[in-house]
Amino acid sequence: MRVKHAVSSKKRKKKVLEAAKGYWGERSKKFRRAVETVKRALSYAYRDRRNKKREFRSLWITRINAASTERGIPYRTFIHKLKEKNIILSRDILAKIAAEHAEAFDKIVETVK
């Protein structure tokens, strides 16, 4: 008996072309080009989900550094003294406090000094 793969093959191709919707030119219309592009896009997406965390941490550090330097204490000293005083605040929260609640950040700096 002969088995035809039309249904499964069509389904597989349709899935890839759906994922490639909106890509430029052949990349969204021809299966072979779409496969290449979708594979690359998925690998970039995987990589950049990890890079996003790195970039945000860098942004938080920059914001904390700017705020602490304004108040006369460099970033590395500020973080070191926070650890010495057992003040446990993540960089995420510190950056948010520095940006949105200047008075609260001033109090934290005074506590550390």
Backbone bond lengths (Angstrom), bond angles and torsions (degrees), N, CA, C in turn:
res aa  C-N    CA-C-N  psi(-1)  N-CA   C-N-CA  omega(-1)  CA-C   N-CA-C  phi
1 M - - - 1.444 - - 1.535 109.77 -
2 R 1.309 115.80 142.82 1.454 121.48 -177.96 1.532 109.77 -99.81
3 V 1.332 114.77 134.42 1.461 119.75 178.95 1.524 108.37 -106.46
4 K 1.320 114.89 127.95 1.467 119.36 177.00 1.525 108.14 -99.37
5 H 1.323 116.45 144.56 1.462 121.14 -175.70 1.522 112.14 -109.77
6 A 1.309 116.46 19.77 1.460 119.91 -173.79 1.523 112.12 -58.27
7 V 1.308 117.61 -46.35 1.462 120.87 -174.83 1.524 111.18 -65.54
8 S 1.334 116.58 -50.70 1.468 119.80 -177.57 1.522 110.89 -67.13
9 S 1.341 116.13 -37.67 1.460 120.31 -179.81 1.527 110.20 -66.07
10 K 1.307 116.73 -42.67 1.460 121.46 179.91 1.531 110.60 -64.21
11 K 1.332 115.11 -40.55 1.468 120.91 -179.90 1.537 110.51 -63.85
12 R 1.336 116.06 -43.72 1.466 121.50 -179.83 1.522 110.56 -63.59
13 K 1.331 116.50 -45.38 1.458 120.38 -179.85 1.522 111.45 -65.37
14 K 1.317 115.63 -39.73 1.463 120.27 -179.18 1.537 110.19 -62.84
15 K 1.342 115.48 -39.94 1.469 120.44 -179.49 1.530 110.88 -61.86
16 V 1.338 116.25 -43.62 1.463 120.60 -179.55 1.525 110.32 -67.94
17 L 1.329 117.58 -44.16 1.463 120.54 -178.52 1.529 111.79 -66.96
18 E 1.319 117.31 -30.88 1.481 120.98 174.53 1.522 109.67 -64.52
19 A 1.338 115.47 -41.95 1.464 120.16 -179.62 1.528 110.94 -67.73
20 A 1.345 116.72 -27.73 1.462 121.22 -176.99 1.530 112.14 -91.04
21 K 1.305 116.87 5.18 1.463 120.19 -178.49 1.523 110.51 -59.73
22 G 1.314 116.81 132.39 1.455 120.78 178.96 1.518 113.44 95.33
23 Y 1.330 118.03 -8.87 1.452 120.17 177.12 1.523 108.74 -74.75
24 W 1.332 116.56 161.41 1.450 122.31 -172.31 1.525 111.97 -81.62
25 G 1.322 116.44 134.36 1.463 122.82 171.43 1.516 115.14 60.72
26 E 1.341 115.75 -133.72 1.468 121.75 -177.17 1.522 112.23 -60.09
27 R 1.320 116.46 -25.74 1.459 120.25 -174.84 1.522 112.51 -60.80
28 S 1.324 116.77 -22.83 1.463 118.68 -179.88 1.519 112.34 -103.86
29 K 1.351 116.89 -6.29 1.466 118.91 -172.97 1.528 114.17 -116.20
30 K 1.312 117.07 -33.11 1.465 120.42 -175.88 1.523 109.73 -104.57
31 F 1.310 114.80 132.64 1.467 120.89 -171.34 1.525 112.64 -57.22
32 R 1.331 117.66 -47.48 1.456 120.05 -174.37 1.530 111.30 -63.11
33 R 1.328 116.35 -45.51 1.480 120.54 177.70 1.520 110.72 -64.62
34 A 1.322 115.81 -38.86 1.471 120.47 -179.06 1.522 110.68 -64.00
35 V 1.334 117.19 -40.72 1.463 121.35 179.93 1.527 110.13 -60.36
36 E 1.335 116.28 -47.23 1.474 120.92 -179.89 1.526 110.13 -58.05
37 T 1.320 114.94 -47.84 1.459 120.49 -174.44 1.521 111.73 -68.69
38 V 1.316 116.73 -41.67 1.469 120.42 -179.44 1.526 110.49 -66.30
39 K 1.342 117.53 -40.94 1.472 120.42 177.27 1.522 110.82 -59.83
40 R 1.333 115.61 -45.25 1.458 120.17 179.91 1.529 110.27 -64.03
41 A 1.322 116.47 -43.10 1.470 120.74 -179.20 1.524 110.80 -62.26
42 L 1.325 116.46 -40.64 1.467 119.52 -179.76 1.525 111.22 -67.49
43 S 1.330 116.69 -36.42 1.471 118.31 179.19 1.525 110.63 -69.96
44 Y 1.336 116.87 -37.57 1.466 120.11 176.11 1.526 110.38 -64.64
45 A 1.315 116.33 -40.94 1.466 120.29 -179.59 1.522 110.27 -61.96
46 Y 1.339 116.95 -42.21 1.458 121.66 179.24 1.524 110.17 -62.65
47 R 1.340 115.69 -47.71 1.464 121.09 -179.20 1.528 110.82 -61.83
48 D 1.319 116.44 -44.93 1.457 120.09 -172.80 1.517 113.96 -76.77
49 R 1.325 117.30 -19.15 1.475 118.33 172.09 1.520 109.63 -64.34
50 R 1.328 116.64 -31.96 1.458 120.58 176.92 1.530 111.35 -80.23
51 N 1.326 116.63 -39.02 1.463 120.41 179.91 1.521 112.02 -65.61
52 K 1.331 116.26 -30.05 1.461 120.15 -179.30 1.521 110.62 -59.41
53 K 1.313 116.95 -40.62 1.462 121.97 179.70 1.529 109.90 -62.81
54 R 1.335 116.06 -42.30 1.460 122.19 179.39 1.523 110.48 -63.29
55 E 1.328 115.99 -44.94 1.466 120.27 -177.99 1.525 111.89 -65.75
56 F 1.332 116.57 -39.36 1.464 118.95 179.35 1.521 111.24 -66.41
57 R 1.324 117.22 -41.03 1.465 119.96 178.13 1.532 110.01 -60.43
58 S 1.318 116.36 -41.48 1.457 121.14 178.16 1.527 111.20 -62.55
59 L 1.321 116.50 -40.85 1.467 121.40 178.20 1.522 110.95 -63.33
60 W 1.337 116.35 -44.31 1.474 120.24 179.86 1.524 110.00 -61.17
61 I 1.317 116.37 -44.23 1.467 120.62 -179.02 1.525 110.17 -61.91
62 T 1.328 117.11 -41.67 1.462 121.01 178.57 1.524 111.02 -61.32
63 R 1.324 116.59 -43.68 1.471 120.67 -179.62 1.524 111.73 -65.75
64 I 1.326 116.64 -43.87 1.471 120.35 179.64 1.523 109.43 -64.51
65 N 1.319 116.70 -41.70 1.458 121.36 179.36 1.526 110.93 -60.01
66 A 1.322 116.70 -45.64 1.465 120.79 -179.68 1.531 110.35 -61.39
67 A 1.328 116.15 -45.82 1.465 120.45 -177.24 1.531 111.70 -68.20
68 S 1.331 117.31 -42.35 1.464 119.95 -177.80 1.528 111.34 -71.73
69 T 1.327 117.43 -36.87 1.460 121.06 178.70 1.528 110.66 -64.87
70 E 1.328 116.68 -36.90 1.472 120.94 175.55 1.524 111.05 -58.11
71 R 1.318 115.59 -33.37 1.466 121.08 -176.71 1.530 112.01 -94.87
72 G 1.321 116.28 10.23 1.456 121.33 171.25 1.514 116.73 85.76
73 I 1.329 117.71 22.28 1.466 119.98 177.24 1.532 108.19 -138.68
74 P 1.348 116.93 123.26 1.470 118.75 -178.65 1.531 111.80 -65.90
75 Y 1.312 115.31 158.52 1.466 121.80 -175.40 1.525 112.48 -55.89
76 R 1.331 116.72 -50.78 1.474 118.92 -174.37 1.523 111.45 -63.29
77 T 1.339 117.19 -37.10 1.470 120.68 177.69 1.520 109.96 -67.78
78 F 1.326 115.18 -41.38 1.464 121.04 179.89 1.529 111.14 -58.89
79 I 1.330 116.57 -49.49 1.472 121.52 -179.49 1.534 110.22 -64.76
80 H 1.325 116.94 -41.72 1.466 121.21 -179.95 1.533 110.56 -60.88
81 K 1.332 116.46 -46.18 1.465 119.79 -178.67 1.531 112.30 -70.02
82 L 1.320 116.81 -30.56 1.470 120.10 174.16 1.531 109.39 -60.38
83 K 1.325 116.01 -45.06 1.467 120.66 -179.91 1.528 110.77 -66.01
84 E 1.330 116.83 -39.47 1.466 120.70 178.52 1.526 111.76 -61.06
85 K 1.338 116.25 -40.04 1.473 122.02 -177.65 1.531 112.07 -84.50
86 N 1.337 116.81 2.95 1.464 122.97 -177.99 1.526 113.10 57.05
87 I 1.324 116.11 38.63 1.466 121.41 173.15 1.523 106.22 -93.39
88 I 1.321 115.23 110.01 1.457 119.60 -174.13 1.527 109.07 -100.89
89 L 1.334 115.37 97.84 1.461 122.45 175.65 1.525 107.79 -131.47
90 S 1.311 115.81 132.34 1.468 118.41 179.20 1.525 109.63 -73.02
91 R 1.312 116.08 159.63 1.458 120.75 179.89 1.525 110.42 -63.78
92 D 1.312 115.71 -32.46 1.459 121.83 176.69 1.528 110.40 -56.98
93 I 1.327 116.40 -52.09 1.461 122.13 -178.20 1.526 110.78 -68.50
94 L 1.330 117.13 -41.87 1.467 120.46 178.61 1.534 111.49 -59.15
95 A 1.325 116.50 -42.49 1.468 120.86 -179.95 1.522 110.56 -64.25
96 K 1.340 115.61 -40.29 1.466 119.99 179.21 1.529 110.74 -65.38
97 I 1.329 116.56 -43.32 1.469 121.14 178.40 1.528 109.65 -62.89
98 A 1.334 117.22 -44.31 1.465 121.62 -178.96 1.527 111.34 -61.01
99 A 1.326 116.62 -38.66 1.462 120.62 -176.26 1.535 112.20 -79.63
100 E 1.341 116.98 -39.21 1.467 119.88 -169.96 1.523 114.59 -104.69
101 H 1.328 117.98 -27.62 1.474 121.09 -175.30 1.525 109.45 -130.02
102 A 1.319 115.99 81.61 1.466 121.19 -175.14 1.533 111.89 -61.95
103 E 1.344 117.15 -38.26 1.474 120.06 -178.52 1.533 110.81 -63.24
104 A 1.308 115.66 -43.46 1.466 120.29 179.60 1.528 110.21 -63.16
105 F 1.320 116.62 -40.39 1.468 120.16 179.12 1.521 110.21 -66.12
106 D 1.349 116.47 -38.45 1.473 120.51 176.21 1.523 110.64 -57.63
107 K 1.335 116.44 -43.31 1.476 120.80 -179.69 1.530 110.95 -63.98
108 I 1.326 116.22 -40.19 1.464 120.13 178.61 1.534 109.57 -62.99
109 V 1.336 116.49 -43.99 1.469 120.85 179.14 1.517 110.53 -62.45
110 E 1.327 117.31 -42.66 1.471 121.20 179.31 1.526 111.04 -63.12
111 T 1.325 116.76 -40.30 1.464 121.71 177.73 1.528 110.99 -61.65
112 V 1.325 115.67 -40.91 1.457 121.17 -179.07 1.524 111.93 -70.22
113 K 1.335 116.63 -40.00 1.462 119.94 -179.57 1.519 109.36 -66.94
